[in-house]
Amino acid sequence: MRFYNAWTGKTMTREEAIRDIKDHPVYALDQQLDMFKQSYGTSELREWLHDIVSFQNESGELDRRDLARLERLHYVTDIYLKAVKAPAKK
């Protein structure tokens, strides 16, 4: 909660944090990698993130400058997940 509060500048109660954890599933590594696979030009993850950005924009939560940057989603990559998946070099 401290990170959320510091990062967003908003307050999250203990009850909200518990509900957030219960409502958001944790995915295994292979499942996460599958979310990055592109089909029909975009990945499942990029579609989800685009929907979140659209919702935040419509609800007035995004600054106009942030909207353009977030819509590109250029920073969304599986590079670190693939690094975890790769066997360790000896």
C-alpha positions as CSV (number, residue, x, y, z in Angstrom):
1,M,0.0,0.0,0.0
2,R,2.9,2.4,0.7
3,F,4.2,1.9,-2.8
4,Y,0.8,2.5,-4.3
5,N,0.2,5.6,-2.2
6,A,3.6,7.0,-3.0
7,W,3.5,6.2,-6.7
8,T,0.0,7.3,-7.4
9,G,-0.4,10.1,-4.8
10,K,-3.7,8.4,-3.8
11,T,-4.6,6.5,-0.7
12,M,-5.5,2.8,-0.8
13,T,-7.0,1.3,2.3
14,R,-6.1,-2.1,3.7
15,E,-9.5,-3.4,2.6
16,E,-9.0,-2.1,-1.0
17,A,-5.5,-3.7,-1.1
18,I,-6.9,-7.0,0.0
19,R,-9.7,-6.8,-2.6
20,D,-7.2,-5.8,-5.3
21,I,-5.0,-8.9,-4.5
22,K,-8.0,-11.2,-4.6
23,D,-9.3,-9.7,-7.9
24,H,-6.1,-9.9,-9.8
25,P,-4.8,-13.3,-10.7
26,V,-1.1,-14.2,-10.7
27,Y,0.0,-16.0,-13.9
28,A,2.8,-18.6,-14.3
29,L,5.7,-17.6,-16.5
30,D,4.5,-19.6,-19.5
31,Q,1.1,-18.0,-19.2
32,Q,2.7,-14.6,-19.1
33,L,4.8,-15.3,-22.2
34,D,1.7,-16.5,-24.0
35,M,0.0,-13.1,-23.4
36,F,2.8,-11.5,-25.4
37,K,2.2,-13.7,-28.5
38,Q,0.8,-11.7,-31.3
39,S,-2.2,-12.9,-33.2
40,Y,-4.0,-10.7,-35.8
41,G,-1.4,-7.9,-35.3
42,T,-1.6,-7.5,-31.5
43,S,-1.1,-9.5,-28.4
44,E,-3.7,-10.2,-25.7
45,L,-1.7,-8.2,-23.2
46,R,-1.5,-5.1,-25.5
47,E,-5.3,-5.3,-26.0
48,W,-5.8,-5.4,-22.2
49,L,-3.5,-2.5,-21.7
50,H,-5.1,-0.5,-24.5
51,D,-8.5,-1.1,-22.8
52,I,-7.1,0.1,-19.5
53,V,-5.6,3.3,-21.1
54,S,-8.9,4.0,-22.8
55,F,-10.9,3.6,-19.6
56,Q,-8.5,5.8,-17.6
57,N,-8.7,8.4,-20.3
58,E,-12.5,8.3,-20.5
59,S,-12.7,8.6,-16.7
60,G,-10.4,11.7,-16.8
61,E,-7.5,10.1,-14.9
62,L,-4.9,10.7,-17.7
63,D,-3.1,13.9,-18.6
64,R,-3.2,14.5,-22.4
65,R,0.6,14.1,-22.6
66,D,0.5,10.8,-20.8
67,L,-2.3,9.5,-23.1
68,A,-0.2,9.7,-26.3
69,R,2.8,8.0,-24.6
70,L,0.7,5.3,-23.1
71,E,-1.2,4.5,-26.3
72,R,2.0,3.6,-28.1
73,L,2.8,0.9,-25.5
74,H,6.3,0.7,-26.9
75,Y,7.7,-0.2,-23.4
76,V,5.6,-3.4,-23.3
77,T,8.0,-6.2,-24.1
78,D,8.6,-9.8,-23.0
79,I,12.4,-9.4,-23.0
80,Y,12.8,-9.9,-19.2
81,L,10.4,-12.8,-19.1
82,K,12.3,-14.5,-21.9
83,A,15.5,-13.9,-19.9
84,V,14.0,-15.6,-16.9
85,K,12.9,-18.5,-19.1
86,A,16.3,-19.0,-20.7
87,P,18.6,-21.5,-19.1
88,A,21.3,-20.0,-16.9
89,K,24.7,-19.8,-18.6
90,K,27.6,-21.6,-16.8
